[in-house]
Amino acid sequence: MVSGLALTVAVPLGAAVLSRGLDPVHGVLLVAVLLTAVVAEWVYVHIEFRHQSFVNSASELAFVIALLELGGAWTAVTRAAAVGLVLAVQRFSPAKILFNVAVAVIDSAVAVFVLDLLSAGDVTQPSTWLSCLVAVFAANAVAAVMVAGAITLTQGYPGRSVWTSLLVPVVVVSPVAVLVGLAILLLLHATLWSLLILAPLTAALVLLYRRFAEVTRESQSLERVYEFARRVEQVQPDEVGTRHIVQAVQELLNAERVALWLPPYLDEGPRLVVATEGGADWYDGPGDPDDELRRRAVASSGALHVSAGRADEAETAALARRGVAELLGAPVTTAAGEPGYLEVCDRRSDAVSFGSSERGALESMLTHVNAAIRQQQLLTRIRFDADHDRLTGLPNRQRLAAEIDALVAAGPAAAGAGLILASLGTYADVTDTLGHAASDELLLVTAGLLREHAPPRALLARMEREQFAVLLPGLSLAATEQAARRLREAAATRVRVAGLDLEVSLTIGVAAAPGHGTDAGTLMQRADVALLAAGESGGVASYHPVLDQQSLRRLQLGTELAQAMADGQIGVVFQPVIDAQTSDIVSVETLVRWTHPRFGSIPPEDVIGLAEQIGRIGAVTDHVLDLALARCRRWLDQGISLSVAVNVSAFSLSEPDLVDRIRGALERHGVPGELLILELTESSVVDDSVRESSVLDDLHDLGLRLSMDDFGTGYSSLSQLRQLPIDELKIDKSFVLTMATSQGESFIARSIIELAHNLGLCVVAEGVEDEMTRNQLIAMGCDKLQGFLISRPLPEDRLEKWLLARTGVRSAAPGATHRRLFVRT
């Protein structure tokens, strides 16, 4: 169609020129001009847009000679013949040849008519020189407009970049070629001996234009890389964004197809993302790890270029497998450890193949591709960590709740679901006797047992501490009870942990939807009630409404909470915190303990959870605060300065009189505010109601210090930390416990320390249980250490003995009135 339109314009214009008659010319001159035109057309710059390739050459040199020496008719003939011959040799399609021949006829006619209009005279006249410049400029401008129009009609408007490619030669190169042509004519008119000068001059011009062509290609390649970088910055960090990256590579390298293979990552399988002309989403080759081209490209340090004309037998087979003639392949850096693979197949152009500039452009693009893929996988890791347990890799409570709600919301046909809540009975004993590393190993073994024996469609999750959950889609209550008993029996085995044979014993509570609840919160709460009942019976129990009234232990504990504090059943233990550099004891953390005369030791989280549930958390906080400050006062009376830390729950932060109560406690015990540390959970600090109130600022104004506990497990951001009056961060022990064996956890700890120090915050590491971890933390610049390596939490009498046995006393610092304790080595 485009060629036909061009011919409808070229034929009448050509006829008009030919109607003027063919001037008699010498045969040698005609052949010389034709050969000059062919050589000039051979030195070209390609302009590409998708399937279309267009040529821009330095043909104006022969053009102006033909206009002045052969006349208009011969100019059109020689110019059209030269263009057609060169493009035919270069194997352009017939339609392209016809279009370019038509353009040659049209611009020849335009030049002839402009010269007639300007009444150009002899070549020795300056007015003729100016007329030639104007005529050739007009002819080239018309040709450029036709090329741009052809691109727009066939592939859409290409943007401003194509005008640069078309018009720069018209403005910069064409006038130079015209002037050179005029100079050649002037010299030849003066003497034929000037050929001795013209030969090297023409050769120099050819070399200069070739260099211009190279610079143009390099500029186009650089523009493609810049355009690619801009587009990659705007893509979304998801699967659609990955497809946009692949499509950008395809468009900017003008390729028939592009494929990106990415290895498995976290809970995602391997992915093959393909962009092709036909819209296919797969083809044979790039997804095969044993493919010859992929294997070689991944092993190389840069882009691999393979073409059918220069391929060996194995490469030829790999190209045939894909059905392509040319390929660029390169490795992609991912966060998975295993490299990805990117391949680009066949230029869409019918006249241009991949060259060094495209290979260099691809290598430059890879930098942006690698950065985009790593960013996507980092966000995938963040999303994965948000709903998975860090230790076992299992979904967490949040993910389980979402899965339950989605299952129930799917409709009556899919609403049935059983929920098993399992508690590992030996967890607390292993933690207390062997440490967290051993209990973590036990949890991992238990998770493996549950994975192995859970039904195929089950979703296994870790709730918190020693609890696991199993969601069974489509199961009734009876079927869930049966699955729970089989699971408990299968998991009841002895396992090797920390060099010891330990018994795995599960206590299981069962609930089922929709009978026991139609939302995740209700179903999990009722499974928890069943688990409490199973704990008392030592086996498997299902939820029944009667259990809500029969949870006597919880009810009794709730009613006895106030009296237990008055009777001294609820007390505290202290865990020392030392300065990482000097081993000075800088503070002790105060932890609540309840020793019940009937139920024995009540876990601290149960005490706090119960107090929060019945609205007595304020009284418990005041009780612990009084015991901590009383201990601090006795140390002051001995001339020793030692801070005490007290945990404050999110519920307490919302109490309107909290600041007044803490101020009163400090005054009552005569303890300065700087010796009290309040430890706040990360989730409570970033809660909107807390941040919007002045409670943290008011507490800070008392002179005490605020510490963010369990940092790294919540959702606080850098901007939030800057806005909060926090004095220190406590790295959650889940990061610290495995530092010695996990490079990832070590990196996280180092990042938290650097972040805190950049914000002017002190850093405390919890869970320090061995010397290697301690040395690592000291090397990272951690300020304070806490954990079993220093001391377990101790009741007051044992703490005093520990202090006498393990510590020394430093004299008071200059200007201070109290001495300091330090751990003797």
Buried (B, 14 or more C-beta within 10 A) or exposed (E): EBBEBBBEBBEEBBEBBBEEEEEEBEEEBBEBBBEBBBBBBBBBBBBBBBBBBBBBBBBBBBBBBBBBBBBBBBBBBBBBBBBBBBBEEBEBBEBBBBBBBBBBBBBBBBBBBBBEEBEBEEBEEEEBBEBBBBBBBBBBBBBBEBBBEBBBEEEEEBEEBBEEBBBBBBEEBBBBBBBBBBBBBEBBEEEEEBEEEBEEBBEEBBEBBBEBBEEBBBBBBBBBBEBBBEBBEEBEBEEEBBBBBBBBBBBBBBBBBBBBBBBEBBEBEBBBBBBBEEEEEEBEBBBBEEBBBBBBBBEEEEBBBBBEEEBEEEBBEBBEBBEBBBBBBBBBBBBBEEBBBBBBBBBBBEBBEBEEBBBBBBBBBBBBBBBBBBBBBEEBBEEBBEBBBBBBBBBBBEBBBEBBBEBBEEEEEEBBBBBBBBBBBBBBEBBEEBBBBBBBBBBBBBBEBBEEBBBEEBBBBBBEBBBBBBBBBBBBBEBBBBBBBEBBEBBEEEBEBBEEEBEBBBBBBBBBBEEBBBBBEBBBBBBBBBBBBBBEEEBBBBBBEEBEEBBEBBBEBBEBBBEBBEEEBBBBBBBBBBBBEEBBBBBBBBBBBBEBEEEEEBEBEBBBBBBBEBEBBBEBBBBBBBBBBBBBBBBBEEEBBBBBBBBBBBBBBBBEEBBEBBBEBBEEBEBBBEBBBBBBBBBBBBBEEBEEBEBBEBBBEBEBBBBBBBBBBBEBEEEBBEEBEBBBBBBBBBBBBBBBEEEEBBEBBBEBBEBBBEEEBBBBBBBBBBEEBBEBBBEBBBBBBBBBBBBBBBEBEBBBEBBEEBBEEEEBEEEEEBBBBBBEE
